[in-house]
Amino acid sequence: MKYYTNKMSRGNTLLPLFRELGIENEIEQIEVDYAHIHDPEYLSINPMGKVPCLVDGASVISETAAIYAYLTDKYHAKGLAPALDDPRRGEYLKWLFFCHGPMTEYMDIKTLQVSAEQIEQRRSSLSMGNEAAFFAFLKQGMQYADPYLTGEQFTAADLYLAYWIAFAVQFKVLPYLDEFKPFMERIKQRESVRDIDWIQQL
């Protein structure tokens, strides 16, 4: 497998997943300089000119949440995703795509300094709804984590959400709510993130 990434991209979140799956040595990591990310050579792989991107044979997976889902299914014996017939799989997928959708949307809107009035006007068309709904969803998820998002089983969704919380808090897009702390402390104990600054600095 070939993994196209950049040290300054959200591709950083994949390293702990590779470690959890024990596949670091099975992946050829290719650094894509942002100065060349729109060159024809890379655009032939991902026409959107974005990283990360995973190539596994004829399969090209260009969205981080999709890479998470793909790899945890490919290496399902590692137990980082509920089985296809496990009802908890719905919760697992919900959190993967919450991070990829509403959470990244919320961060973009906050970074762009969109006003609360504008958000409310467009609430029905925003995947995050509004700020109150977004925070209510996150807080409920943290409240029900027992100890992880889908129960006793640690999954890739826990790792992915931890990345986004840590990233958002460190860039002051999201406050470090008390509700986050027990969950984040559990994740920080994982061997796969012991040397990952964006987790450990919280």
ABEGO torsion letter per residue (X at the ends): XBBBBBAABAAAAAAAAAAAAGAAAABBBBBBBAAAAABAAAAAABAAGBOBBBBBEABBBABAAAAAAAAAAABAAAGABBBAABAAAAAAAAAAAAAABAAAAAAAAAAAGBBAAAAAAAAAABAAEBAAAAAAAAAAAAAABOABAAEABBBAAAAAAAAAAAAAAAAGABBBBAAAAAAAAAAAABAAAAABAAAAAX
